[in-house]
């Protein structure tokens, strides 16, 4: 099932923000596309990385493009592992 593309500044289910670096030359609604390996940080996840996406065959700058439902793994403020997913992707016109 196609899902919206994630970009830099989109949120995860825990309210953390995708901070990049993204694919700076691939833009959606003026924001760089988020990819596997991009950093995620915020109030709950202080060190996170997008680790899995369902759009493995859609590449941006040679990396799989992140989309809604992409898995984020990281570390919480207390040092515990945390797993969340990309949830807020307002780019509903761009589907992968």
Long-range contacts (C-beta under 8 A, 24 or more apart in sequence): 2-95, 2-96, 3-54, 3-55, 3-67, 3-68, 3-69, 3-89, 3-95, 3-96, 4-67, 4-68, 4-89, 4-90, 4-91, 4-92, 4-94, 4-95, 4-96, 5-33, 5-34, 5-55, 5-65, 5-66, 5-67, 5-89, 5-91, 5-94, 5-95, 5-96, 6-33, 6-34, 6-50, 6-65, 6-66, 6-67, 6-68, 6-70, 6-86, 6-89, 6-91, 7-31, 7-32, 7-33, 7-34, 7-89, 7-91, 8-32, 8-33, 8-34, 8-38, 10-34, 10-86, 10-88, 10-89, 10-90, 10-91, 11-42, 11-86, 11-87, 11-88, 12-40, 12-42, 12-45, 12-48, 12-72, 12-84, 12-85, 12-86, 12-87, 12-88, 13-84, 13-85, 13-86, 13-87, 14-42, 14-43, 14-44, 14-45, 14-82, 14-84, 15-42, 15-43, 15-44, 16-40, 16-41, 16-42, 16-43, 16-44, 16-45, 16-48, 16-72, 16-74, 16-84, 17-41, 17-42, 18-50, 18-66, 18-86, 22-60, 23-60, 23-61, 23-63, 23-65, 24-61, 25-61, 26-60, 26-61, 28-91, 28-94, 29-90, 29-91, 29-93, 29-94, 31-91, 33-60, 33-65, 33-66, 34-65, 34-66, 34-70, 34-86, 35-60, 35-61, 35-63, 35-64, 35-65, 35-66, 36-63, 36-64, 36-66, 36-70, 37-63, 38-66, 40-72, 40-74, 44-76, 44-77, 44-82, 44-84, 45-72, 45-74, 45-75, 45-76, 45-82, 45-84, 46-74, 46-75, 46-76, 46-77, 47-74, 47-75, 48-72, 48-73, 48-74, 48-75, 48-82, 48-84, 49-73, 49-74, 50-86, 55-96, 58-96, 65-96, 67-96
